[in-house]
């Protein structure tokens, strides 16, 4: 679990750095970097779901989710909620720009805007995975004591 948490933190930092660089037009990373970030997410997310299922055991889903929510530190749940709202706001702005016609006319501008929007979702997904692993780890530790 600890390795998945470390990879999640590293993926979050990398995706946040890429996102900030794209927002401020400092650097447009190559597609290979986006692929690497996506593969990293897949490498941690699916094992996290398996671990979650194992930790949950026979507990009802709603009861388990309440337990996870109660264990989660407030700062982590607030950060995750703010990131989710930020990602949805980015999606709304992207859609509005696309339909309002103020998006760049070239194909590269469209691709850059899509990557910029998607990098915000990558941050959310890595944060979500870290939060899940952190809470499951804490739950397992509490059950052992």
Residue pairs with C-beta under 8 A, 6 or more apart in sequence:
1 51
1 133
1 136
1 137
1 140
2 137
4 44
4 47
4 48
4 51
4 129
4 133
5 130
5 133
5 134
5 137
7 40
7 43
7 44
8 44
8 48
8 126
8 127
8 129
8 130
8 133
9 126
9 130
10 40
11 37
11 40
11 41
11 44
11 122
11 126
11 129
12 123
12 126
12 127
12 130
14 37
14 40
15 37
15 119
15 122
15 123
15 126
16 123
18 29
18 33
18 34
18 37
18 119
18 122
19 116
19 119
19 120
19 122
19 123
20 26
21 27
21 28
21 29
22 28
22 29
22 112
22 115
22 116
22 119
23 116
28 112
28 115
29 115
34 115
34 118
34 119
37 119
37 122
38 122
41 122
41 125
41 126
41 129
44 126
44 129
44 133
45 125
45 129
48 129
48 132
48 133
48 136
51 133
51 136
52 132
52 136
55 136
55 139
55 140
56 64
59 67
67 139
68 132
68 135
68 136
68 139
69 77
71 135
71 138
71 139
71 142
72 131
72 134
72 135
76 131
76 134
77 131
79 127
80 124
80 127
80 128
80 131
83 120
83 123
83 124
83 127
84 124
86 120
86 124
87 120
87 121
87 123
87 124
90 116
90 117
90 120
91 117
94 113
94 114
94 117
97 103
97 113
103 109
103 110
103 113
104 110
104 112
104 113
